[in-house]
Amino acid sequence: MNIQLEDQPVSNKDLHLFIKISDTVRIKKVQESNREIEPEDFYYLKDYQNKTGTITEIIENRSGTVSYKVTFSEILFGFFYRDDFDIVLD
């Protein structure tokens, strides 16, 4: 039996499996993020909101939390969680 990917439910914790290096992403506005935001995260995200960049690294820590390095230019990059951005489709 061959099950196609779109027939399988995808949990939020598995969303990172569909993200790859070189994907283009747009950082969400702070109020669009689906996670509870600490004050330091709010000000960090505020500087990047609506910017478009490219995923250049995917990092999973020992506890299984995945973060993404997003590069915006040769000298500007940031680190984000999956709920902080949307994938830009071509």
C-alpha positions in Angstrom: 0.0 0.0 0.0 1.5 3.3 -1.1 0.3 6.3 1.0 0.9 9.7 -0.4 2.2 12.5 1.9 -0.8 14.7 1.6 -3.0 11.9 3.0 -1.1 11.8 6.2 -1.9 14.2 9.0 1.1 16.4 10.0 1.5 17.5 13.6 3.0 20.9 14.5 6.1 19.2 16.0 6.8 17.6 12.6 6.5 20.8 10.5 10.2 21.3 10.7 10.7 18.2 8.6 9.3 20.0 5.6 11.7 23.0 5.9 15.0 22.9 4.2 18.1 25.0 3.9 17.7 27.5 1.1 13.9 28.0 1.7 12.9 31.6 1.5 10.9 32.8 4.6 9.2 36.0 5.8 9.4 36.8 9.5 5.9 37.3 10.9 4.7 40.5 12.6 5.2 40.0 16.3 1.4 39.7 17.0 1.1 37.0 14.3 3.4 34.6 16.1 1.7 31.5 17.5 3.9 31.3 20.5 3.8 33.1 23.8 6.4 35.9 23.6 8.8 37.0 26.4 9.7 40.7 26.4 13.2 40.0 25.1 11.8 37.9 22.3 9.3 40.7 21.4 12.0 43.3 20.9 14.2 40.8 19.0 11.4 39.8 16.6 10.3 43.4 16.2 13.6 44.2 14.5 13.1 41.5 11.9 9.3 41.5 11.3 8.3 41.4 7.6 11.9 40.9 6.5 12.4 38.2 3.9 15.5 35.9 4.1 16.9 32.5 3.4 17.2 29.6 5.8 21.0 28.9 6.0 21.1 26.5 9.0 18.8 24.3 10.9 19.7 23.6 14.6 18.2 21.0 16.9 19.2 21.2 20.5 19.5 18.2 22.9 15.9 18.6 24.0 14.6 18.5 20.4 13.8 22.1 20.0 14.5 23.2 16.4 15.6 26.7 15.5 16.6 28.2 12.1 19.3 30.6 11.1 17.8 33.0 8.6 20.2 35.2 6.5 18.9 38.5 5.2 22.1 39.9 3.7 25.8 39.3 3.9 26.0 40.9 7.3 22.4 40.5 8.7 21.1 37.2 10.1 18.9 36.0 13.0 17.8 32.8 14.7 14.1 31.9 14.8 11.6 29.2 15.8 9.2 27.7 13.3 6.2 29.8 14.5 8.2 33.0 13.9 8.1 32.8 10.1 6.1 31.8 7.0 7.6 30.1 4.0 7.5 32.2 0.8 6.3 30.1 -2.1 7.7 30.9 -5.6 
